[in-house]
Amino acid sequence: MTSPPPTVLRTEATPALDLLTVPQVMARLQLGRSTVYDLIRTGQLASITLGRARRIPTHALTDFIRTRLEQEAA
């Protein structure tokens, strides 16, 4: 007898890691290109580099917004 195939993780069980481009982040935050790159450079907005492309995970953008809201409320 053969053993059953290994269990495959369903996409519903693990959230997909959506990556945004700098222009997409610019549009969502309604900020300019330089400002978005300044946020990345100063570490306020996390990003990754894939080759020469800069990408921002959606959770990083959400965390950035949440942090700014908490700072404004304090």
VENLIN-V821929 format. One line per field, one symbol per residue. phi: phi as a letter, one per 30 degrees, with the letter a starting at -180 (. if undefined). Layout:
phi->???
This chain:
phi->.cdddddcdddddcddcdccdddddeddchbdedddddddddidbdabccicccbcdddddddddddddddddd
